[in-house]
Amino acid sequence: MALLRELPPTAGMPIEPLELFNLFFSSGDFSDSIIDFLKVDNVEFFSSATTALWISFETVKRMTGRTHVILPGYSCPLVVIAAHAAGLKVRLCDLRPNSFDLDQEHLKEIIDENVAAIVPTDMAGLPSQIDGLAEIACVYDSYVIEDAAQAFGAMRGAKRVGRDADITVFSFAAGKGMSLLDGGIATATNRELRRLLRTTSADLLKSNFGLAFLRSLQLLGYSFLYNPIGLKWIYGNDLRKSLSTGDLVHAVGDYFELEQPHYKFADWRLNLGTHLIKRLPQFVSENRRRARKRVQQIEKQTNLMVLQESAETQGNWPFLFLLCDSQKTRNKIMSDLWTAGLGVSRLFIHELAGYEYLKPLIESSAQSTPNARSLAERSFTITNTEWLDDETFKRILEVLKSYAPVAV
Ligand SMILES: Cc1ncc(COP(=O)(O)O)c(C=O)c1O
């Protein structure tokens, strides 16, 4: 039977069509709103988090004259592409078991005087463990660049993520909590870095009015179609088509061209951002409440593990990231739920070293990341969208209980 509803894999904050009028009216300056929201000193705008990472990598490369960057073994392929754009070779650091945090013992083994930066990543909107990284980086005069693409609005202690690393990068891509279809920002804690980020950006990026105009039109389409009826057309049909041919990498959108569009993000979507950021805190706290309740239900009724906030942090919870005891169990769950339109999906199909097309960009001696591989093999995600109501969540839970029952 054809599906009538399709839930998104992540909890993007829907844009009401009437809100689009804000594109044409400024209710303040978007950079001031972000500075106030994150309590940071500055913000630079880019066409995506990939562009923000590229410019950040380029900046630390210029500052250090180094050749390498250390990325987590499990992350978005676009981060490797950003390092490549900056002419840096990627070295992979494994993760702690069943965690998104960098394994600091492994990090100490692989860092050396060739490394310009290390990149802790706040996957699934969960602030990563950042304590201790600055000390390790400092030994080699390397920088810490936090990839918070998925974590705009998440908290460490009483502060929003954005002030803990030398540079922090966020994304406003489609499906992110606050989305402008694309766009990203970088913020730096040190005055000199801020100045250099700005000059690198001015050197390398140009305005692209054609692309900015196209993206604005696409944003109109997105705001009308980002709902359980429209998502079938902009997401579900392609997903099912890729899955029917066994192309998992395309199914989750893990394949990217090595040449990405990079341009100066300075169009009227900034006006919309100024408006949307006002209702973001409420949106994030509802996501958090819903996620925590569902994590408890899953942990009580199944033997699955849900990756969660570490002490003193609060995620923004775009989705729940679950781990099975084995790849076999995960695959059984996915065969029932992936095409059901319920927002059950997978994050990244492989650990970074597992993508054939990225292999030439990664240092060949640094491709063994067994814990990252284990995450890729045993994980799946459940959307945290407000459109996943309790009744529908219960249906998902029934399937999870049947494949991953609690031990008696
Ligand atoms: C962890 C991570 N880093 C970087 C990016 C790149 O973000 P963007 O799509 O804005 O370029 C993504 C995209 O989803 C991501 O998940």
The ligand as an SDF file (V2000), in Angstrom:
LIG
                    3D

 16 16  0  0  0  0  0  0  0  0999 V2000
   28.9080   16.0990   11.7490 C   0  0  0  0  0  0  0  0  0  0  0  0
   28.7440   16.9270   10.5170 C   0  0  0  0  0  0  0  0  0  0  0  0
   29.7160   17.7640   10.1300 N   0  0  0  0  0  0  0  0  0  0  0  0
   29.6100   18.5380    9.0240 C   0  0  0  0  0  0  0  0  0  0  0  0
   28.4870   18.5040    8.2390 C   0  0  0  0  0  0  0  0  0  0  0  0
   28.3870   19.3640    7.0140 C   0  0  0  0  0  0  0  0  0  0  0  0
   27.3220   20.2840    7.1520 O   0  0  0  0  0  0  0  0  0  0  0  0
   26.7530   21.0670    5.8860 P   0  0  0  0  0  0  0  0  0  0  0  0
   25.7340   20.1720    5.2700 O   0  0  0  0  0  0  0  0  0  0  0  0
   26.1510   22.3240    6.4370 O   0  0  0  0  0  0  0  0  0  0  0  0
   27.8700   21.3330    4.9760 O   0  0  0  0  0  0  0  0  0  0  0  0
   27.4410   17.6370    8.5920 C   0  0  0  0  0  0  0  0  0  0  0  0
   26.2380   17.5670    7.7700 C   0  0  0  0  0  0  0  0  0  0  0  0
   25.2670   16.9550    8.1020 O   0  0  0  0  0  0  0  0  0  0  0  0
   27.5680   16.8390    9.7570 C   0  0  0  0  0  0  0  0  0  0  0  0
   26.6000   16.0000   10.1510 O   0  0  0  0  0  0  0  0  0  0  0  0
  1  2  1  0
  2  3  1  0
  2 15  2  0
  3  4  2  0
  4  5  1  0
  5  6  1  0
  5 12  2  0
  6  7  1  0
  7  8  1  0
  8  9  2  0
  8 10  1  0
  8 11  1  0
 12 13  1  0
 12 15  1  0
 13 14  2  0
 15 16  1  0
M  END
$$$$
